[in-house]
Amino acid sequence: MEPIFIAILSLIMLMVYFLIIKPLVPLLLLKLQLGDKAILMFQPIFGFLGVLTKSIKTNNDLMHTINHALRKNPKAKVILSNHLTKPFIMLAGSEYIKDSFLDHHDYEKMNPFMIPSFLRKGLVMSEGESWKRQRKFLGTAFTFEKLKSRLPMMNKVIEQISEKDDKSHLNDFMARITGEVVIRSFFGELVEGFQLEGKDAQVALIQLT
């Protein structure tokens, strides 16, 4: 019995180390370093996904828990959490977000929703050369002033696609909206209804990227 007990105890200790101690210690050190600028939301195993899931269940709002914590602590610039055995940091301060985009090689971006689609391939989740290529391609077309002038067009696109789409496939629904806004931004309404390989152009183009 003793070898079995030792084996079980060793397994438990390994699990505690990898699932709790390993991700929690660096988060606690960051919390001590940043003080009020950091909010700790650690959950063993589930981590940041657990925070989001609980927020949906209790408040019917994915971001309610995070937004509530940020309102309670206006000084906060980062949310400290975990993803399985890895520390996870959500940037809330504009200066930190700016640094993460300027020095993107120093930051490993993560898609917390694990959607293997356009979210992972988009500007926010892309890395390295892919990010640089997309940023260069979209930079001049999506300045603040140009985005402001396109708000009526964006609202129109959302209304039109929301009316036609049955929303049974969330990825395709979001891709249609995103793609239509990008296409109309470059080519106007001339390409409305255009298809590639039997699919709406917006979805086909995003799947090709």
N, C-alpha and C positions, 0 to 999 in steps of 0.2 A: 504493500500500500504506500510505503514511504516514497519510492521513486515516482509513482503516479501523482502523489500529492505535490512533490517537488516540480514535476513537469507542468502540472496545472497552475501552480503558483508562479512558475517562470513565465508561462504563457500570459497569465493575467498581468504580471509586471511589465511584460513587453507591450501589451495592449495599452496599458496605462501610460507608458512612456511615449509610444508613437501617437496615440490618439489624444492625449491630454498634455503631458509635460513638454514634448517637442514643439507643438505649435503655440502653447500658452506662454512659455518662458520669454521668447522674443517679443511677444505682444505686450507682456507685462513690463519689459524693459523699455519698450517704446512709450507705453502709457506713463511710466515714471519720468521719461525724458520730456514728453510733450505736455503732461499735466492736463489742464482744461481743454487743450487743443485736440485731445483725442477722446473718443468714446469707445469703451471696450464692450463688444458684443460677442463673446466667446461661447460656443456651444460644442461640446465633444461630438465628434463624428460629423454631425450635420452642418455645423458652422453657419456660414452666411446663408446657405440655402435653407437651413432650419429657421433662421430669423425671418426670411421672406415667406416661407410656408406658413409659419405661425401668424404672421401679419395678415395673410390672406384669410386664414381660417377665423381669426378673431375679429378682423375689421373689414373684411372683403376688399382690402386694398394692399397691394404688393409692397408699397413704400411707406405705409402708415407708421410702422414702428421706427423706421429710420428718420422720417421727417419729424415725428414727434420728439425723438431724442435730440435732433438738431435744433428744434425750436426751444427745447428746455435748456440747451447749452449753446447759445449763439456764438461762443468763442471756438467751438469745435471745427476743426479743419479736416479731420480724418476719422473714419470708422475702423476700428481694429477688430477683426474677426478671423475666422479660419475656414479653410476648405479641406475637409478630411485631416490630413497630417500637416498641411501647409498653412503658414500665416497668410492672411488675406487682408489687404488694406484698401478701403474705399475712400477715394479722395473727395472731399467736399469743399475745400478751400480753393478759390479761383487761382491763386498763385501756384498751388501744388499741381492743379490740373494743367495749367499752362506749362510748367516744367516737364510734366510727363509727356506732353506732346512735342515740346522742343527737343528734349533729350530722350526720345522714345527708346533708344537702344538700352537705356539703363532701367527700363521698366518692363516687366513681363505682364502683359494684359491677359485677363482671364474672362471667358464667357461663362458667367455663373449659371446660365440657363441651359448650357450644354446643347444648344441648337446648332446642328451641323449645316447651317444654311447661310444666307446673306449676312446675318449678324456677325458671323465669324470672319466674313470676307470684307466687311465694310470698313470705313475709315477708322472707326473707334476701336475695333478689335484687331485690325491688321498690325503687322510688325514689319520692321526693316524696310527692304526695298519695295515691298508691296504697299506699305503705308506711304512711303515717299512718292511713289508713282501716282497713287490716288490723290494725295495732298496736292501735288503739282497740277494734276489734271483738273481738280475741282476748285482749287484755291481762288482763281480770278472770277469764277462764275458764281461763287457763293460768299461774297463779302456781305457784311451786315446790311448795308444799304440796299443791295440787290435782293437779299432775302426779305427785307421789309417790303419792298415793292412787289414781291411775289406772293405775299400772304393771301390776297384774294384768290389767286390761282390755286394755291395749296388747299384753301378751304373748299373751293369748287371741286378739286380732284377728290378730296376725302368724301364729300357728299355724294358725288357721282359713283365712286367705287363702292361706298357703303350701301347704296341703294341696290346695286346690281349683284354684289357678291353675297353668297349665302354664309360666308364666314366659317365654313366647315373645315377649311385648311388655313390656320392662322398665319403660317409662314408665307403662303402664296398671297394671302390678303394684304399683309404688310409689305410684301415685295411689290405688289401692284401699285400701292400708294407711293412707296419710295421711288420706284422706277418711273412712274408716270410724272412725278414732280421733277425728277432729274431730266427726263426726256423733253418735257415741255419747257424746262429752263433753257435747254440748248436749241431745241428745234421748233418751239411754239406748238400750236394745236394741229399742225399739218399731219403729224404722225398718229393722231388719235385713231384707235382701232387697228393699227398696224400689227401684224403678227409675224413671228419667226418660228419656223419648224412646228407650226400648228399651235403655238402658244402665244399668249399676249406678249408683246415685245418687252414689256417691263420685266416679266418673270423670266423670259428666255435670256435676256441680257445679263441679269443678275446671276443666273445659273451658269453662264459662260465665264464669268469673272473669276 
